[in-house]
Amino acid sequence: MNFKLILFLLLVLTFGNTQAQDSTQSKTQDAALDATDVQKKKLLSMADSARIADSLEKISLMMQLDGLRASDRAEKAKLQGRLDSMAMAKVLRDSINKAQIDSLRASTKGVPVVFYKDTLLFIYSKLGPFSATDRANRIKEKLEKIADDSTYDPAQFKLFTGDNAYDLLYEDMIILSVNERDAFWQDMPLETAAQAYLEKITESVNAYREDTSIYKTRFRIGLIFLVALILYILVRLLNKGFSALVSRIAKSSNKYMRGIKLKDYEFLSPERQLAAITWFMNAGKWVLIFS
């Protein structure tokens, strides 16, 4: 089998294996994030249930206290003791719940959104049919499209408030939606998290535009010099080629050019015939150069 064919097949297999591994890793990470999201919901649900139960019991105890007479000191002390115990239990429970949630945040690895060598943010949860990996990839693609737009205007970045979410837009394009789940992983209020994303994305795209504009300008200047150099070389070669051709025609003019005559009248002498051919060849040369 041809060596080049074998090398080509090896490259195809290597690339295919790499793509398959990346796909498998993404699916594994997405599944892990889904499982973590379930665990997070369970922790928050337990905390909410305990908070509601405490609130109801506290209301009941307060109503009982209000209904007691001033002389029922023992019963009042008992109910107040219960309220104090509930407050202490709540502090302990909230502390444990916070430690569990902080541990969950610290141990959970989100999908990074990498743009221009900069990790802008991490995606931890799916949204609708899109997995965390899908969301991260779509955000990156949209930012690349925006950054390469010749009419780019940073003032077009804005936040739009929706139902329990903020949409980060550029003009009419939704870059990403920030919901309560995203804010949870940032340990921020929803509005604060959305504003932080907006500032980070705007800053990164501006930096990309500023850096790449320098390279693009240098590239254009280099391209102009390269085109000028190629044109100069082509003109030199054309001049040399035409000069050599004219010289060759001139040397053989006595053999092939006898002028143009009609009976005894000479319309064009051999010398003028050579001059006319030379003129037309020069004209053709300049047409080639400027066409």
Buried (B, 14 or more C-beta within 10 A) or exposed (E): EEEEEEEEEEEEEEEEEEEEEEEEEBEEBBEEBEEBBEEBEEBBEEBEEBBEEBEEEBEEBEEBBEEEEEEEEEBBEEBEEBBEEBEEEBEEBEEEBEEBBEEBBEEBEBBBBEBBEBEBBBBBBBBEEEBBBBBBBBBBEBBBEBBEBEEBEEEBBEBEEEEEBBBBBBEEEEBBBBBEBBBBBBEBEBEEBBBBBBEBBBEBBBBBBEEBEEEEEEEEEEEEEEEEEEEEEEBEEBEEEBEEEBEEBEEEBEEEBEEBEEEEEEEBBBEBBBEEBBEEBBEEBEEEEEE
